[in-house]
Amino acid sequence: MTAVTSPIRNLLAARTQRTSVSEWLRRPRPALQLPRWLLLVLLIVLAVALVLIPLVNPSYINLTVTLVMIWTIVGLGLNLLVGFGGQISLGHSAFFAIGAYTVAVGGEAGWPHPFTLIAAGILPFILGYLIGLPALRLKGLQLGLVTLAMAMATPAAIRAFEPITHGSRGIAIDGDPPAWVPLAHDQWVYYLALLVVSIAYVVTRRLARGRLGRSFIAVRDAELVAETLGVDVWQTKTRLFAASAAYAGVAGGLYAMMLEFVGPENFGLMMSISFVTLIVVGGLATVPGAVLGALFIQYVPTFTSSISPSATGATYGIVLILFAFFVPFGLVGLLRGALAPIVARIPGRR
């Protein structure tokens, strides 16, 4: 006998098979598996384009792209801490400022730019480690409040150390290349940022995919289980916090070289909020998400500020709420969902 199916049952079955927009947006997706030939072609094209950009464009475009790379470096480090490590930090503008002032003070002392950038990574790493030892005993909201206090205190601390930082007067920096380098200022800083962001991207990708990355995720998801398996939870958290601070410090050093000036007003609370927006919009626990988030915080505020000076803060607030509720995997998740059917049809060994 043929089973009789009621119309109500058919309707319910159709609804269960149909995916709503909100479910599609919130669905986790694996990384795209591009064919090797296509991946090689894209890498070559991207590398050639990035090398040629400063040679064929005016200085303001070079400086804008340099800012995107600087934000990407910050995003890579902060995503390691928040996305892979599960620790909340609202105070990375403090480490960004430390890196910027390290380059400024080192430049006043006559240090070469590469040495000041190295110092801009080492000093925040040490301070991040020392701060992380007691701070990472806290969790959730408490840790967020401690790091938020760091961000709020940064401009006042800069003014308080006036003999070193020159207070509200700031420090002018000579960001020009050495005499033997035939590049303009914008091209010199661009290529330095390109070198640093390339190294940071490769290192972060290897960390995220390797044994350390797995230990970060284990600590994030189940501290007790990770400790049972032999992971030193507190050392892992502290080193991760310090490494993330070093990323921010080097990015701050490049930022100071690009602007050729640093002052306390450059490192307010809005900068920390923009860093959090970067990783949330780009995609937590994803390495490419730092690039997409950097593009967002560089170009969207430029557009919104032309509408109203207060529109940038409102945009960050609205976007954070929308992504937290409806797009938890960020722009990377959206791109993976949209491109996965297309990539699956491309022939080639993966």
N, C-alpha and C positions, 0 to 999 in steps of 0.2 A: 504493500500500500504506500501511496505517496503521502508524506507528512504534510500537514496543512500548517502553514506559517501565518501567524496573525500579522496584520499591518503594523501593529504597535511594536512587535518584535523586530520587524524589518526596519522600522524607524530607529529603534534603539541600536541595532547593529550598525546602521549607517552612521549614526552619531559617534559610535566608538571608533569607527574606522577613519572618520574625518578629524584632522588635526586642527585645532584652533590656532589663531595667530599668536596668542599669548603662550601656548604650549610650544609652538615652533621657536619663539624667541628665547624661551627659557631652557631649551633642550641642550644638554652638553654634547659637544661634537669633538671627534678626534682631529688631529692635525691632518692637513691635506697631504696625500701621498702623490707627489708629482713624479712623472717619469724622469729618469736621470738625465736624459738628453735635454728635456725642457728646463729642468732645474739648472743645468750647466749654462744653457743659453741665457736664461734670466739673470744669473749671477754675472756673466760677462757683460751683458748689456747694462746692468745696474752699475757695475764697477766703472765701465767706460763713461757712463753718464755722470756719475759722481765726481770723477776726476776732471771732466771737461767743464762742469758747471761754472766754476769760478773764473775760467778763462774766457768765457763767451757771454757772461752776464754782467750787468752793472753791480756796483758795490752793495747797494741796498738789498738786492736779491741774494747775494752771497751771504750777507749778514743774517738775513732771515732764515736761510737754510742752515746756517751755522747754529742759530738758536734752536732749530728743530733737533739738530744733533745733540746739543747740550741738554735739552729736555729729555731726549732719548736716554742719555747716560744716567740721568737721575732716575728715570722710570725703570731702567733695567735693575738698578740697585734696590730701589724701593719695592719693586715687584718680587725680588728675591726675598725680602724681609716679610712683606705683607702677604703676597700671593702664595709663595712656597713655604715660608716659615710660619705664617699665621699670626705674626706679631703686628700690633697696630702702632703706627708712628705718624704723628701729626707735626713733628718737629724737624723734618729734614732740611728746612730752610736754614736752621742753625748751622748744620754741617756745610751746607752750600755757602753760607757767609764765611765760615772759617776758612774754607778753601779759597774763596775770593780774596780775603784779607791776607792769607799766606802768600799768594802771588803778588799782591800789592806791596806788602812789607818786604818781601824778598827782592822785588824789582827795585825798591828804593835802596836796598843794600847792594845792588849791582849784580844779583844772581842772574844767570841765563834763564830763558823761558823754560826749557825742558826741566831744569833743576827745580824751579819754583812749582811746576806742575806735579812733579814727583812728591815734593814736600806737601803740596795741597792734598795729596792722597794719604800720605803717611800720618800727618797730624790729626785729621778727622778720624782715621782708623784707630789711633791710640785713644783719643778722647771718647770715641764711640764704644770702645772696649771697656774703658773705665766707667762710663755712664751706664753701659749695659749690664755690668755686674750686679748692681743693686736694682736697677730699673726693671730688668727682665724677670725679677722675682714676682712682679706684678702681672696681672692679666687683664685683658679686655678693656673695660672703661677706665680702670685705674691707670694702666699703662698709657692709654690714649691721653688722659689728662696730664700725666707727667710730661709726655712729649709735646703736648700742646703748650704747656707752660714754657718749655724751652723755646718754642717758636715766638711766643709773645714777649719773652725776655730778651730776645736777640738784639733788637735795635737799641734797647736801653743798655745792654752790656757793651755794645760797640761804643756808645757814647761814654761809658764809664771808663774804658781803657784808652782815654784820649792820648796819652803819651805815645801809644803804639798805633792806634787807628786814626788819630787826628780828629776824633769826635765827629761832630756834625759837618765839619769841613770836608771830610772824606779824603781820599788819596788819589791823585792822578797817576796813571800808569803809562809807561811807554810800551805799547803793544806792537811796535813795528818789528819786522824780522831783522835778523843780523845783516850786516852790510854785504855779506857774501851770498845772500839768498835773494834772487831777482824776482821778488814778489811784492805786491802791495799789501797793506795791513789786512784788508778784508780777505785776501787770498791766503795769506800766511795763517791767520787764525782758522780759516775754513779747513785747510789741510791738516792742521794740528787736531781740530775737532774730528775730522774724518778718520784720522789714525786712531785716536782714542776710542771713538764710538765703535770702530771695527773690532778693535781688541776687546772692548767691553762686551760686545754682542757675542763674539765667539766664546769668550770665557764664560759668560752667563749661560749660553746654550749648553756648553759642556757640563757646567755645574748642575744645571737643571736635569740633564739626562743621565748623569753619572751617579755614582754611589752617594756622593754628598747630597745631591738633589733628592734621592730617595730617603736619606736620613732627615732632610728638612721636612719632607712631606709626612714622614712617620711621626716626627715631633709635633707637627701641626695637627694631625688627625687623632693621634692617641699617644700622649706623653708616657703613660704608664707602660704601654706595650713596647714603645721604643726603648725605654729604659731597661725593660726586661730583656730585650734583644741585644743589649750592650751599648746602646747609644748614650753618650754623655749629653744629657738634655741641656744642662745649663751652659756648658761650653759650646755646644752647637748653636744655641740661641745667641750667646754673647758674640761669638765669632761672626755669625750672620749679621748681627746688628752693626758690628765694626766694619765689615766688608761693605755693607750698604752705605754706611757713613762715608767710606772712602770714595765710592762712586760719586756721591753728592759733592764731596770736597773737590775732586778733579773737575767735575762739571762747573763748580763755582769758580775755580781758577780760570777755566776757559772763558767763562762769562765775564770775569774781570778784564781779561786780556782783550776781549771783543769790545767792551764798552770803553776801555782805557780810563775808567774811573769807578771807584766804589765808595758808597756812603751808606749810612744806616737805613735810609729810606728805601734802599733797594731790596731789603730782606724782611719785609713785613709779614704779617699773618696770612695775607692773601696768597703769598708765594707757596706756603705750605698747603693751603687749600687747593691751589692749582696742581700741586704734585699729587695729592690724593685723587683729584679729578682725573689726572692723566692715567693712573693705573686702573681706575674703575672703568673709565670709558674705553680704554684700550683693551682691557681684559685681564683679570687677575690670574696669576700663575701661568701666564703665557709670555714667551720672549718677544714675539712680533708685536704683541699688544703695546709695548713701550713705544714703538715707532708710531703706531696709529694714534695713541694717546698724545704723543708729542705734537703731531700734526694738528690735533684738535685744539690743544691749549695755546698753540701759536697762532692759528688762523681764525678760529671762531671768536676769541675776544677782540681781535682786530676789527672784525665785522660788527660785533655788537657794540663796541665802544663808539663807533661812528653813529650809532642810533642814539645812545645815551651813555654818559660817563658811568652811571650806576648799573648799566645793563650787564656788565661782565659778571659781577657777583651774583646777580639774579640768575644768569644763565648757568653758572656753576651749580647753584642750589637746585634748580629745576632738573638739570641733566643728571646730577647725582641721585636724586629721588627716582627719576624715570629708569635709570640703568639699574639701580639697586632692586627695584621691584619687578621690572619687565625684561631687562636685558642683563642678567647677572654675569654672562660670559663676555660682555663687551662687544666691541666692533669686530674683534677676531672671531667670535662665535657667529656673528652675522655673516661675515665673509666666508667662513667655512661652510655654513649652511647653504649659501647661495652658489658657491663655486664647486661644491663636492660633486653634484651630478655632472657638471661639465668636465671636471678633471677625471672622473671615472671613465669617461668615453675616450680620453686621449690615449693612444697606444704607446707602449714603451715599457721597458723594465723599470721596476720601482725598488 
